[in-house]
Amino acid sequence: MKLKVLSGAALWLALISLAHVWWNVGFGNLAHRFEVLMGKERDELVVGFLPVT
């Protein structure tokens, strides 16, 4: 019984986290942020609607 509850809670947490990333962050943006973090790509800063590198 305990294992069933824990596995259900873990599945629920995974689904809620996945939905949050899907709707609020977006997988394309997440992949871009990861590339910037790893140093493969430079991030672009937007100041007053003008892109600044």
MMTF fields as JSON, N, C-alpha, C and O atoms, coordinates in Angstrom:
{
  "mmtfVersion": "1.0.0",
  "mmtfProducer": "UNKNOWN",
  "numBonds": 211,
  "numAtoms": 212,
  "numGroups": 53,
  "numChains": 1,
  "numModels": 1,
  "chainsPerModel": [1],
  "groupsPerChain": [53],
  "chainIdList": ["A"],
  "bondAtomList": [4, 2, 8, 6, 12, 10, 16, 14, 20, 18, 24, 22, 28, 26, 32, 30, 36, 34, 40, 38, 44, 42, 48, 46, 52, 50, 56, 54, 60, 58, 64, 62, 68, 66, 72, 70, 76, 74, 80, 78, 84, 82, 88, 86, 92, 90, 96, 94, 100, 98, 104, 102, 108, 106, 112, 110, 116, 114, 120, 118, 124, 122, 128, 126, 132, 130, 136, 134, 140, 138, 144, 142, 148, 146, 152, 150, 156, 154, 160, 158, 164, 162, 168, 166, 172, 170, 176, 174, 180, 178, 184, 182, 188, 186, 192, 190, 196, 194, 200, 198, 204, 202, 208, 206],
  "bondOrderList": [1, 1, 1, 1, 1, 1, 1, 1, 1, 1, 1, 1, 1, 1, 1, 1, 1, 1, 1, 1, 1, 1, 1, 1, 1, 1, 1, 1, 1, 1, 1, 1, 1, 1, 1, 1, 1, 1, 1, 1, 1, 1, 1, 1, 1, 1, 1, 1, 1, 1, 1, 1],
  "groupList": [{"groupName": "MET", "atomNameList": ["N", "CA", "C", "O"], "elementList": ["N", "C", "C", "O"], "formalChargeList": [0, 0, 0, 0], "bondAtomList": [1, 0, 2, 1, 3, 2], "bondOrderList": [1, 1, 2], "singleLetterCode": "M", "chemCompType": "L-PEPTIDE LINKING"}, {"groupName": "LYS", "atomNameList": ["N", "CA", "C", "O"], "elementList": ["N", "C", "C", "O"], "formalChargeList": [0, 0, 0, 0], "bondAtomList": [1, 0, 2, 1, 3, 2], "bondOrderList": [1, 1, 2], "singleLetterCode": "K", "chemCompType": "L-PEPTIDE LINKING"}, {"groupName": "LEU", "atomNameList": ["N", "CA", "C", "O"], "elementList": ["N", "C", "C", "O"], "formalChargeList": [0, 0, 0, 0], "bondAtomList": [1, 0, 2, 1, 3, 2], "bondOrderList": [1, 1, 2], "singleLetterCode": "L", "chemCompType": "L-PEPTIDE LINKING"}, {"groupName": "VAL", "atomNameList": ["N", "CA", "C", "O"], "elementList": ["N", "C", "C", "O"], "formalChargeList": [0, 0, 0, 0], "bondAtomList": [1, 0, 2, 1, 3, 2], "bondOrderList": [1, 1, 2], "singleLetterCode": "V", "chemCompType": "L-PEPTIDE LINKING"}, {"groupName": "SER", "atomNameList": ["N", "CA", "C", "O"], "elementList": ["N", "C", "C", "O"], "formalChargeList": [0, 0, 0, 0], "bondAtomList": [1, 0, 2, 1, 3, 2], "bondOrderList": [1, 1, 2], "singleLetterCode": "S", "chemCompType": "L-PEPTIDE LINKING"}, {"groupName": "GLY", "atomNameList": ["N", "CA", "C", "O"], "elementList": ["N", "C", "C", "O"], "formalChargeList": [0, 0, 0, 0], "bondAtomList": [1, 0, 2, 1, 3, 2], "bondOrderList": [1, 1, 2], "singleLetterCode": "G", "chemCompType": "PEPTIDE LINKING"}, {"groupName": "ALA", "atomNameList": ["N", "CA", "C", "O"], "elementList": ["N", "C", "C", "O"], "formalChargeList": [0, 0, 0, 0], "bondAtomList": [1, 0, 2, 1, 3, 2], "bondOrderList": [1, 1, 2], "singleLetterCode": "A", "chemCompType": "L-PEPTIDE LINKING"}, {"groupName": "TRP", "atomNameList": ["N", "CA", "C", "O"], "elementList": ["N", "C", "C", "O"], "formalChargeList": [0, 0, 0, 0], "bondAtomList": [1, 0, 2, 1, 3, 2], "bondOrderList": [1, 1, 2], "singleLetterCode": "W", "chemCompType": "L-PEPTIDE LINKING"}, {"groupName": "ILE", "atomNameList": ["N", "CA", "C", "O"], "elementList": ["N", "C", "C", "O"], "formalChargeList": [0, 0, 0, 0], "bondAtomList": [1, 0, 2, 1, 3, 2], "bondOrderList": [1, 1, 2], "singleLetterCode": "I", "chemCompType": "L-PEPTIDE LINKING"}, {"groupName": "HIS", "atomNameList": ["N", "CA", "C", "O"], "elementList": ["N", "C", "C", "O"], "formalChargeList": [0, 0, 0, 0], "bondAtomList": [1, 0, 2, 1, 3, 2], "bondOrderList": [1, 1, 2], "singleLetterCode": "H", "chemCompType": "L-PEPTIDE LINKING"}, {"groupName": "ASN", "atomNameList": ["N", "CA", "C", "O"], "elementList": ["N", "C", "C", "O"], "formalChargeList": [0, 0, 0, 0], "bondAtomList": [1, 0, 2, 1, 3, 2], "bondOrderList": [1, 1, 2], "singleLetterCode": "N", "chemCompType": "L-PEPTIDE LINKING"}, {"groupName": "PHE", "atomNameList": ["N", "CA", "C", "O"], "elementList": ["N", "C", "C", "O"], "formalChargeList": [0, 0, 0, 0], "bondAtomList": [1, 0, 2, 1, 3, 2], "bondOrderList": [1, 1, 2], "singleLetterCode": "F", "chemCompType": "L-PEPTIDE LINKING"}, {"groupName": "ARG", "atomNameList": ["N", "CA", "C", "O"], "elementList": ["N", "C", "C", "O"], "formalChargeList": [0, 0, 0, 0], "bondAtomList": [1, 0, 2, 1, 3, 2], "bondOrderList": [1, 1, 2], "singleLetterCode": "R", "chemCompType": "L-PEPTIDE LINKING"}, {"groupName": "GLU", "atomNameList": ["N", "CA", "C", "O"], "elementList": ["N", "C", "C", "O"], "formalChargeList": [0, 0, 0, 0], "bondAtomList": [1, 0, 2, 1, 3, 2], "bondOrderList": [1, 1, 2], "singleLetterCode": "E", "chemCompType": "L-PEPTIDE LINKING"}, {"groupName": "ASP", "atomNameList": ["N", "CA", "C", "O"], "elementList": ["N", "C", "C", "O"], "formalChargeList": [0, 0, 0, 0], "bondAtomList": [1, 0, 2, 1, 3, 2], "bondOrderList": [1, 1, 2], "singleLetterCode": "D", "chemCompType": "L-PEPTIDE LINKING"}, {"groupName": "PRO", "atomNameList": ["N", "CA", "C", "O"], "elementList": ["N", "C", "C", "O"], "formalChargeList": [0, 0, 0, 0], "bondAtomList": [1, 0, 2, 1, 3, 2], "bondOrderList": [1, 1, 2], "singleLetterCode": "P", "chemCompType": "L-PEPTIDE LINKING"}, {"groupName": "THR", "atomNameList": ["N", "CA", "C", "O"], "elementList": ["N", "C", "C", "O"], "formalChargeList": [0, 0, 0, 0], "bondAtomList": [1, 0, 2, 1, 3, 2], "bondOrderList": [1, 1, 2], "singleLetterCode": "T", "chemCompType": "L-PEPTIDE LINKING"}],
  "groupTypeList": [0, 1, 2, 1, 3, 2, 4, 5, 6, 6, 2, 7, 2, 6, 2, 8, 4, 2, 6, 9, 3, 7, 7, 10, 3, 5, 11, 5, 10, 2, 6, 9, 12, 11, 13, 3, 2, 0, 5, 1, 13, 12, 14, 13, 2, 3, 3, 5, 11, 2, 15, 3, 16],
  "groupIdList": [1, 2, 3, 4, 5, 6, 7, 8, 9, 10, 11, 12, 13, 14, 15, 16, 17, 18, 19, 20, 21, 22, 23, 24, 25, 26, 27, 28, 29, 30, 31, 32, 33, 34, 35, 36, 37, 38, 39, 40, 41, 42, 43, 44, 45, 46, 47, 48, 49, 50, 51, 52, 53],
  "secStructList": [7, 2, 2, 2, 2, 2, 2, 2, 2, 2, 2, 2, 2, 2, 2, 2, 2, 2, 2, 2, 0, 0, 0, 0, 0, 7, 2, 2, 2, 2, 2, 2, 2, 2, 2, 2, 2, 2, 6, 1, 1, 7, 7, 7, 3, 3, 3, 6, 6, 3, 3, 3, 7],
  "xCoordList": [0.825, 0.0, 0.869, 0.61, 1.92, 2.804, 3.518, 3.669, 3.945, 4.642, 3.718, 4.142, 2.467, 1.484, 1.254, 1.161, 1.165, 0.954, 2.19, 2.066, 3.37, 4.609, 4.834, 5.258, 4.559, 4.725, 3.687, 3.99, 2.48, 1.459, 1.839, 1.642, 2.382, 2.819, 3.988, 4.037, 4.918, 6.048, 5.586, 6.092, 4.641, 4.096, 3.359, 3.503, 2.583, 1.867, 2.851, 2.64, 3.909, 4.921, 5.608, 5.856, 5.915, 6.55, 5.612, 6.05, 4.344, 3.392, 3.165, 3.09, 3.055, 2.865, 4.104, 3.976, 5.293, 6.531, 6.638, 7.025, 6.302, 6.339, 5.339, 5.655, 4.145, 3.14, 3.596, 3.361, 4.239, 4.746, 5.791, 5.741, 6.725, 7.756, 7.131, 7.517, 6.182, 5.551, 4.806, 4.958, 4.006, 3.162, 3.852, 3.63, 4.683, 5.246, 6.644, 6.963, 7.464, 8.837, 8.974, 9.551, 8.462, 8.573, 9.857, 10.917, 9.769, 10.944, 11.971, 13.171, 11.527, 12.473, 13.282, 14.495, 12.629, 13.324, 14.239, 15.331, 13.819, 14.632, 15.899, 16.974, 15.784, 16.953, 17.905, 19.122, 17.357, 18.189, 18.927, 20.119, 18.23, 18.86, 19.969, 20.988, 19.783, 20.802, 22.044, 23.167, 21.844, 22.982, 23.737, 24.966, 23.02, 23.669, 24.442, 25.564, 23.845, 24.49, 25.776, 26.767, 25.764, 26.938, 27.976, 29.071, 27.652, 28.607, 28.645, 29.56, 27.683, 27.651, 27.101, 27.378, 26.327, 25.671, 25.629, 25.506, 25.729, 25.63, 24.177, 23.421, 23.81, 22.452, 22.329, 23.306, 21.152, 20.888, 20.03, 18.972, 20.495, 19.761, 18.935, 19.416, 17.689, 16.813, 16.614, 16.089, 17.044, 16.905, 16.064, 16.468, 14.915, 14.045, 13.659, 13.63, 13.367, 12.958, 14.084, 13.825, 15.327, 16.479, 17.384, 17.753, 17.741, 18.631, 20.066, 20.613, 20.652, 22.012, 22.781, 22.31, 23.96, 24.769, 25.92, 26.7],
  "yCoordList": [-1.194, 0.0, 1.258, 2.21, 1.241, 2.39, 2.654, 3.8, 1.582, 1.713, 2.299, 3.104, 1.894, 2.396, 3.899, 4.64, 4.337, 5.756, 6.561, 7.616, 6.078, 6.784, 6.859, 7.897, 5.783, 5.813, 6.727, 7.402, 6.753, 7.668, 9.121, 9.97, 9.411, 10.77, 11.182, 12.323, 10.28, 10.578, 10.821, 11.717, 10.033, 10.215, 11.554, 12.269, 11.89, 13.165, 14.336, 15.298, 14.266, 15.319, 15.469, 16.588, 14.351, 14.396, 15.022, 15.832, 14.663, 15.217, 16.71, 17.47, 17.134, 18.551, 19.345, 20.437, 18.816, 19.498, 19.595, 20.636, 18.53, 18.529, 19.522, 20.231, 19.585, 20.541, 21.97, 22.847, 22.218, 23.559, 23.987, 25.107, 23.111, 23.442, 23.628, 24.53, 22.791, 22.865, 24.189, 24.837, 24.59, 25.774, 27.076, 28.095, 27.069, 28.322, 28.621, 29.783, 27.632, 27.842, 27.557, 28.359, 26.454, 26.042, 25.26, 25.653, 24.166, 23.327, 23.993, 23.791, 24.786, 25.494, 26.499, 26.603, 27.23, 28.203, 27.505, 27.999, 26.382, 25.638, 25.119, 25.164, 24.626, 24.146, 25.304, 25.145, 26.468, 27.644, 28.073, 28.377, 28.1, 28.476, 27.503, 27.914, 26.236, 25.233, 25.462, 25.347, 25.788, 26.067, 27.303, 27.331, 28.327, 29.529, 29.187, 29.656, 28.373, 27.983, 27.196, 27.369, 26.345, 25.542, 26.312, 25.802, 27.52, 28.34, 28.086, 28.555, 27.362, 27.084, 28.255, 28.389, 29.101, 30.216, 31.405, 31.228, 32.619, 33.816, 34.255, 34.172, 34.717, 35.191, 36.634, 37.383, 37.007, 38.362, 39.086, 38.599, 40.244, 41.052, 42.075, 42.692, 42.256, 43.225, 44.401, 44.248, 45.583, 46.805, 47.772, 48.195, 48.126, 49.075, 48.567, 49.346, 47.297, 46.636, 46.576, 46.258, 46.873, 46.79, 45.656, 45.61, 44.742, 43.645, 44.146, 44.904, 43.714, 44.093, 42.818, 41.956, 42.691, 41.49, 41.773, 40.872],
  "zCoordList": [0.0, 0.0, 0.0, -0.736, 0.853, 0.955, -0.38, -0.801, -1.024, -2.307, -3.369, -4.198, -3.337, -4.299, -4.111, -5.089, -2.879, -2.584, -2.981, -3.603, -2.63, -2.97, -4.481, -4.991, -5.191, -6.641, -7.294, -8.278, -6.759, -7.274, -7.029, -7.898, -5.852, -5.536, -6.429, -6.889, -6.679, -7.546, -8.986, -9.662, -9.443, -10.784, -10.884, -11.876, -9.871, -9.841, -9.87, -10.608, -9.086, -9.047, -10.402, -10.852, -11.05, -12.364, -13.397, -14.214, -13.371, -14.334, -14.115, -15.08, -12.866, -12.564, -12.981, -13.536, -12.724, -13.117, -14.637, -15.168, -15.325, -16.783, -17.355, -18.31, -16.792, -17.26, -17.006, -17.837, -15.878, -15.576, -16.604, -17.112, -16.905, -17.895, -19.269, -20.012, -19.603, -20.925, -21.121, -22.157, -20.134, -20.292, -19.917, -20.571, -18.88, -18.381, -18.906, -19.156, -19.074, -19.504, -20.993, -21.727, -21.432, -22.826, -23.04, -22.551, -23.762, -23.968, -24.867, -24.68, -25.846, -26.713, -25.924, -26.105, -25.06, -24.227, -23.227, -22.944, -22.696, -21.744, -22.409, -21.811, -23.641, -24.378, -24.666, -24.57, -25.02, -25.284, -24.016, -24.067, -22.887, -21.617, -21.235, -20.681, -21.519, -21.224, -22.079, -21.589, -23.368, -24.245, -23.787, -23.844, -23.334, -22.808, -21.538, -21.344, -20.679, -19.433, -19.699, -18.989, -20.705, -21.023, -21.839, -22.077, -22.266, -22.999, -24.491, -25.168, -25.019, -26.453, -27.245, -28.437, -26.59, -27.264, -26.311, -25.099, -26.857, -26.025, -25.933, -26.901, -24.767, -24.556, -25.032, -25.03, -25.429, -25.909, -24.88, -24.481, -24.46, -23.506, -24.259, -25.21, -23.834, -24.492, -23.546, -22.443, -24.0, -23.213, -24.013, -25.096, -23.504, -24.215, -25.592, -26.544, -25.719, -26.967, -27.997, -29.157, -27.607, -28.51, -28.026, -26.853, -28.934, -28.528, -28.283, -29.083, -27.181, -26.813, -26.537, -25.795, -27.128, -26.887, -25.968, -25.661]
}
